[in-house]
Amino acid sequence: MKNHKLLTIISLLVILWITRLVPHVPNFTAASAIVLFLGVIYGQWKYFIPILLGYFACDLWITNFVYKSDSAWFGSLSLAYLYIPYIINFIISKYLHSDHKISTMGIVRLSLISSVIFFLVSNFGVWMTDALYPKTISGLLLCYWAAIPFFAYEFVATLFFSVSLFSIASVLTTKKTFAFELQ
């Protein structure tokens, strides 16, 4: 990795950890925005994997020290369903913007798509792994219904952090730090 790319990954990891560890509204973190940003800016797995590993390390910290439980070292199996939407969203942002260009509406569109995918997959995981909801279509719909307020937080956070990250990158682009264009 070149120095500016390494600095970018380290900065994104710090932002990820801070937004996940500092008390916040549920689902109001930079995680999804960072995934979208990496997909558009770099579009390579070698830049995404360190973020995913950093997310995993943060999950280990949270489940073992912040919300310590005697039941498991990793918390609930439903946590695994958080990684699937991030991988899907990285792939989508990578291929939709393979030219490394994105417009303001593109940021809004990616944020919405990302939030919908995260909502559908993560709550399907809650329904599959949690005894709270019956394993019926009604139970699945109830799980989605109960999660609607969290969707709003996820979307607003993804949009806010995406706009912030792409704006910073746009400013830095004038110094040729990124091969990126905000249309």
Residue frames as qw, qx, qy, qz and C-alpha x, y, z in Angstrom:
[[0.000, 0.889, 0.458, 0.000, 0.00, 0.00, 0.00],
 [0.333, 0.537, -0.061, 0.773, 1.16, 3.49, -0.71],
 [0.217, -0.068, -0.546, 0.806, 1.56, 5.79, 2.30],
 [0.355, -0.053, 0.038, -0.933, -1.62, 7.80, 1.64],
 [0.701, -0.154, -0.551, -0.426, -3.64, 4.61, 1.20],
 [0.545, -0.140, -0.723, 0.401, -2.27, 3.16, 4.42],
 [0.009, -0.031, -0.365, 0.931, -3.04, 6.43, 6.21],
 [0.530, -0.121, -0.274, -0.794, -6.57, 6.34, 4.75],
 [0.700, -0.189, -0.679, -0.113, -7.18, 2.76, 5.97],
 [0.390, -0.128, -0.633, 0.656, -5.83, 3.58, 9.45],
 [0.184, -0.031, 0.136, -0.973, -7.98, 6.74, 9.60],
 [0.635, -0.161, -0.435, -0.617, -11.07, 4.79, 8.54],
 [0.627, -0.181, -0.733, 0.190, -10.37, 2.13, 11.18],
 [0.163, -0.080, -0.487, 0.854, -10.10, 4.83, 13.85],
 [0.411, -0.067, -0.102, -0.903, -13.38, 6.39, 12.68],
 [0.675, -0.155, -0.651, -0.311, -15.02, 2.95, 12.65],
 [0.509, -0.182, -0.715, 0.443, -13.91, 2.13, 16.19],
 [0.004, 0.041, 0.327, -0.944, -14.79, 5.55, 17.59],
 [0.506, -0.082, -0.213, -0.832, -18.28, 5.57, 16.07],
 [0.714, -0.181, -0.650, -0.188, -18.93, 2.04, 17.35],
 [0.543, -0.164, -0.649, 0.507, -17.49, 2.44, 20.85],
 [0.056, -0.037, 0.255, -0.965, -18.63, 5.94, 21.80],
 [0.257, 0.453, 0.767, -0.375, -22.23, 5.83, 23.10],
 [0.146, 0.127, -0.445, -0.874, -24.55, 6.50, 20.17],
 [0.727, 0.203, 0.134, -0.642, -28.05, 6.09, 18.83],
 [0.742, -0.003, 0.667, 0.063, -28.50, 2.45, 17.71],
 [0.704, 0.432, 0.461, 0.325, -27.08, 1.83, 14.21],
 [0.194, 0.980, -0.023, 0.025, -25.66, 5.35, 13.98],
 [0.641, -0.483, 0.402, 0.441, -22.08, 4.45, 13.03],
 [0.251, 0.725, -0.407, -0.495, -19.78, 5.05, 10.09],
 [0.575, -0.155, 0.791, 0.140, -19.47, 1.35, 9.22],
 [0.628, 0.549, 0.548, 0.067, -21.68, 1.25, 6.11],
 [0.262, 0.952, -0.068, -0.143, -20.37, 4.57, 4.82],
 [0.290, -0.664, 0.644, 0.246, -16.78, 3.35, 5.14],
 [0.624, 0.110, 0.755, 0.170, -17.63, 0.22, 3.15],
 [0.511, 0.785, 0.350, 0.010, -19.27, 2.28, 0.39],
 [0.000, 0.935, -0.289, -0.208, -16.39, 4.77, 0.37],
 [0.435, -0.446, 0.733, 0.272, -13.81, 2.01, -0.06],
 [0.638, 0.370, 0.664, 0.117, -15.83, 0.38, -2.83],
 [0.401, 0.899, 0.174, 0.005, -16.00, 3.61, -4.83],
 [0.087, -0.916, 0.368, 0.138, -12.55, 5.05, -4.05],
 [0.202, -0.536, 0.805, 0.156, -10.35, 1.95, -4.21],
 [0.847, 0.239, -0.120, -0.459, -12.64, -0.92, -5.24],
 [0.562, 0.369, -0.735, 0.092, -10.10, -3.55, -4.23],
 [0.829, -0.421, -0.358, -0.080, -10.46, -6.31, -1.68],
 [0.661, 0.042, -0.399, 0.633, -7.02, -5.60, -0.20],
 [0.014, -0.306, 0.206, -0.929, -8.37, -2.29, 1.15],
 [0.660, -0.381, -0.216, -0.610, -11.72, -3.71, 2.27],
 [0.802, -0.144, -0.565, 0.128, -10.40, -6.74, 4.19],
 [0.341, 0.094, -0.522, 0.776, -8.52, -4.68, 6.84],
 [0.375, -0.249, 0.087, -0.889, -11.75, -2.76, 7.55],
 [0.815, -0.213, -0.396, -0.366, -13.72, -6.00, 7.85],
 [0.695, -0.043, -0.584, 0.417, -11.07, -7.41, 10.21],
 [0.072, 0.197, -0.353, 0.912, -11.14, -4.15, 12.17],
 [0.611, -0.288, -0.144, -0.723, -14.92, -4.47, 12.45],
 [0.841, -0.159, -0.516, -0.019, -14.49, -8.04, 13.69],
 [0.471, 0.077, -0.536, 0.697, -11.87, -6.92, 16.24],
 [0.240, -0.258, 0.175, -0.920, -14.26, -4.22, 17.42],
 [0.778, -0.259, -0.337, -0.463, -17.04, -6.84, 17.76],
 [0.735, -0.068, -0.590, 0.326, -14.69, -8.96, 19.87],
 [0.178, 0.160, -0.410, 0.880, -13.96, -5.97, 22.07],
 [0.474, -0.264, -0.035, -0.839, -17.64, -5.05, 22.42],
 [0.836, -0.217, -0.389, -0.321, -18.86, -8.59, 23.14],
 [0.761, -0.075, -0.521, 0.380, -16.05, -9.40, 25.59],
 [0.366, -0.071, -0.381, 0.846, -15.50, -6.14, 27.42],
 [0.221, -0.158, -0.036, -0.962, -18.30, -3.64, 26.79],
 [0.777, -0.152, -0.026, -0.611, -21.28, -6.04, 26.96],
 [0.069, 0.360, -0.923, 0.121, -19.51, -8.93, 28.64],
 [0.859, -0.089, -0.067, -0.499, -21.45, -12.16, 28.59],
 [0.470, -0.402, 0.782, -0.080, -20.62, -15.53, 30.09],
 [0.840, 0.310, 0.365, -0.255, -22.43, -17.33, 27.27],
 [0.823, 0.424, 0.214, 0.311, -20.00, -16.92, 24.37],
 [0.511, -0.361, 0.157, 0.765, -16.75, -15.28, 23.35],
 [0.141, 0.104, 0.478, 0.861, -18.37, -13.71, 20.31],
 [0.395, 0.183, 0.227, -0.871, -21.88, -12.99, 21.52],
 [0.717, 0.349, 0.463, -0.386, -24.72, -14.09, 19.28],
 [0.544, 0.133, 0.693, 0.454, -24.60, -15.97, 15.99],
 [0.319, 0.856, 0.407, 0.001, -26.73, -13.16, 14.59],
 [0.198, -0.811, 0.260, 0.485, -23.57, -11.00, 14.58],
 [0.479, -0.070, 0.706, 0.518, -22.40, -13.04, 11.59],
 [0.340, 0.688, 0.610, 0.196, -25.35, -11.62, 9.65],
 [0.056, -0.921, -0.015, 0.385, -23.84, -8.15, 10.02],
 [0.352, -0.468, 0.575, 0.571, -20.88, -9.03, 7.82],
 [0.472, 0.374, 0.740, 0.300, -22.91, -10.31, 4.86],
 [0.258, 0.909, 0.328, -0.018, -24.48, -6.91, 4.01],
 [0.207, -0.834, 0.307, 0.409, -21.10, -5.20, 4.28],
 [0.456, -0.161, 0.737, 0.472, -19.62, -7.62, 1.76],
 [0.384, 0.624, 0.651, 0.197, -22.62, -7.22, -0.56],
 [0.060, 0.969, 0.158, -0.181, -22.48, -3.43, -0.26],
 [0.340, -0.618, 0.484, 0.517, -18.76, -3.35, -0.99],
 [0.443, 0.144, 0.766, 0.443, -19.34, -5.36, -4.17],
 [0.256, 0.810, 0.523, 0.060, -22.25, -3.15, -5.24],
 [0.067, -0.945, 0.060, 0.314, -20.35, 0.10, -4.67],
 [0.451, -0.408, 0.611, 0.507, -17.26, -1.35, -6.36],
 [0.388, 0.253, 0.763, 0.452, -19.11, -2.31, -9.54],
 [0.174, 0.864, 0.472, -0.018, -21.60, 0.54, -9.76],
 [0.012, 0.987, -0.132, -0.094, -18.78, 3.07, -9.54],
 [0.885, -0.055, 0.207, 0.413, -15.83, 1.25, -11.08],
 [0.457, 0.664, 0.071, 0.587, -14.81, 4.53, -12.74],
 [0.470, -0.282, -0.414, 0.727, -14.26, 6.01, -9.24],
 [0.099, -0.212, -0.109, -0.966, -16.77, 8.79, -9.91],
 [0.156, -0.530, -0.817, 0.162, -19.89, 9.48, -7.89],
 [0.096, -0.528, -0.193, -0.821, -22.47, 12.25, -7.86],
 [0.276, -0.196, 0.502, -0.796, -24.36, 13.63, -4.90],
 [0.816, 0.005, -0.033, -0.577, -27.40, 11.59, -5.99],
 [0.734, 0.238, -0.635, 0.043, -25.12, 8.59, -6.35],
 [0.113, 0.240, -0.728, 0.632, -24.13, 8.97, -2.70],
 [0.575, -0.059, 0.309, -0.755, -27.81, 9.17, -1.69],
 [0.848, 0.168, -0.329, -0.379, -28.67, 6.17, -3.89],
 [0.575, 0.253, -0.735, 0.253, -25.79, 4.05, -2.54],
 [0.125, -0.215, 0.637, -0.729, -26.65, 5.02, 1.04],
 [0.726, 0.005, 0.132, -0.675, -30.27, 3.97, 0.55],
 [0.828, 0.218, -0.490, -0.166, -29.39, 0.69, -1.21],
 [0.359, 0.306, -0.756, 0.454, -26.82, -0.09, 1.48],
 [0.332, -0.171, 0.532, -0.760, -29.26, 0.63, 4.30],
 [0.831, 0.064, -0.076, -0.547, -31.99, -1.52, 2.75],
 [0.749, 0.248, -0.613, 0.051, -29.60, -4.44, 2.26],
 [0.140, 0.275, -0.726, 0.615, -28.28, -4.07, 5.81],
 [0.559, -0.112, 0.310, -0.761, -31.85, -3.91, 7.17],
 [0.873, 0.116, -0.242, -0.407, -33.06, -6.97, 5.27],
 [0.707, 0.258, -0.633, 0.184, -30.05, -9.21, 5.91],
 [0.097, 0.290, -0.680, 0.667, -29.27, -8.27, 9.52],
 [0.577, -0.116, 0.338, -0.734, -32.88, -8.57, 10.65],
 [0.873, 0.129, -0.391, -0.260, -33.27, -11.85, 8.80],
 [0.493, 0.281, -0.718, 0.403, -30.31, -12.95, 10.92],
 [0.274, -0.222, 0.538, -0.765, -32.01, -11.79, 14.10],
 [0.809, 0.006, -0.008, -0.588, -35.14, -13.73, 13.12],
 [0.805, 0.238, -0.542, -0.037, -33.11, -16.86, 12.26],
 [0.515, 0.212, -0.674, 0.485, -30.98, -16.92, 15.41],
 [0.159, -0.201, 0.482, -0.838, -33.09, -15.33, 18.13],
 [0.100, -0.334, -0.933, 0.085, -35.87, -17.10, 20.02],
 [0.141, 0.324, 0.302, -0.885, -37.79, -13.82, 20.32],
 [0.545, 0.344, -0.196, -0.739, -39.64, -14.32, 17.02],
 [0.820, 0.107, 0.544, -0.143, -41.47, -17.45, 15.85],
 [0.235, -0.290, 0.725, 0.579, -39.95, -19.13, 12.80],
 [0.416, 0.605, 0.679, 0.025, -42.92, -18.30, 10.58],
 [0.289, 0.511, 0.323, 0.742, -43.57, -15.68, 7.90],
 [0.322, -0.871, -0.264, -0.262, -45.53, -13.73, 10.52],
 [0.700, -0.598, -0.005, 0.390, -42.53, -13.90, 12.86],
 [0.570, 0.092, 0.262, 0.773, -40.22, -12.64, 10.12],
 [0.047, 0.698, 0.343, 0.627, -42.57, -9.78, 9.28],
 [0.522, -0.829, -0.199, -0.005, -42.87, -8.92, 12.98],
 [0.707, -0.342, 0.090, 0.613, -39.08, -8.86, 13.24],
 [0.365, 0.344, 0.311, 0.807, -38.85, -6.47, 10.26],
 [0.212, -0.818, -0.361, -0.394, -41.66, -4.33, 11.68],
 [0.626, -0.732, -0.129, 0.236, -39.92, -4.00, 15.05],
 [0.654, -0.202, 0.191, 0.704, -36.69, -2.97, 13.32],
 [0.326, 0.782, 0.354, 0.395, -38.12, -0.08, 11.27],
 [0.227, -0.972, 0.034, 0.051, -36.90, 2.64, 13.69],
 [0.644, -0.474, 0.417, 0.432, -33.37, 1.22, 13.42],
 [0.611, 0.454, 0.452, 0.465, -33.55, 1.49, 9.62],
 [0.095, 0.968, 0.135, 0.187, -33.98, 5.25, 9.89],
 [0.470, -0.802, 0.305, 0.206, -30.88, 5.54, 12.11],
 [0.728, -0.069, 0.522, 0.439, -28.87, 3.34, 9.74],
 [0.486, 0.674, 0.389, 0.399, -29.88, 5.35, 6.67],
 [0.069, -0.993, 0.006, -0.096, -29.26, 8.76, 8.24],
 [0.592, -0.644, 0.397, 0.277, -25.87, 7.62, 9.60],
 [0.711, 0.142, 0.515, 0.457, -24.82, 6.09, 6.28],
 [0.338, 0.830, 0.284, 0.340, -25.85, 9.21, 4.40],
 [0.270, -0.956, 0.112, 0.021, -24.20, 11.57, 6.90],
 [0.618, -0.526, 0.480, 0.333, -20.89, 9.68, 7.04],
 [0.681, 0.354, 0.490, 0.413, -20.88, 9.02, 3.28],
 [0.222, 0.934, 0.141, 0.241, -21.33, 12.69, 2.48],
 [0.406, -0.864, 0.275, 0.110, -18.60, 13.51, 5.01],
 [0.721, -0.257, 0.524, 0.374, -16.11, 10.95, 3.68],
 [0.594, 0.511, 0.449, 0.430, -16.71, 11.74, 0.00],
 [0.054, 0.989, 0.064, 0.118, -16.54, 15.48, 0.69],
 [0.500, -0.732, 0.394, 0.243, -13.19, 15.12, 2.44],
 [0.707, 0.027, 0.570, 0.418, -11.95, 12.94, -0.41],
 [0.432, 0.794, 0.337, 0.264, -13.15, 15.50, -2.94],
 [0.142, -0.974, 0.171, 0.037, -11.15, 18.22, -1.21],
 [0.592, -0.516, 0.551, 0.283, -8.08, 15.98, -1.03],
 [0.751, 0.411, 0.455, 0.246, -8.49, 15.05, -4.69],
 [0.279, 0.957, -0.041, 0.066, -7.38, 18.52, -5.67],
 [0.258, -0.768, 0.583, 0.054, -4.03, 17.53, -4.15],
 [0.680, 0.371, -0.593, -0.220, -4.09, 14.26, -6.17],
 [0.329, -0.353, 0.795, -0.367, -4.28, 12.09, -3.06],
 [0.615, 0.225, 0.726, -0.208, -7.14, 10.01, -4.50],
 [0.029, 0.010, -0.698, -0.715, -7.99, 8.99, -8.03],
 [0.042, 0.551, 0.799, -0.238, -11.58, 10.04, -7.45],
 [0.032, -0.180, -0.248, -0.951, -14.09, 12.50, -8.82],
 [0.142, 0.510, 0.692, -0.491, -17.20, 13.88, -7.15],
 [0.159, 0.377, 0.584, 0.701, -19.53, 14.89, -9.97]]
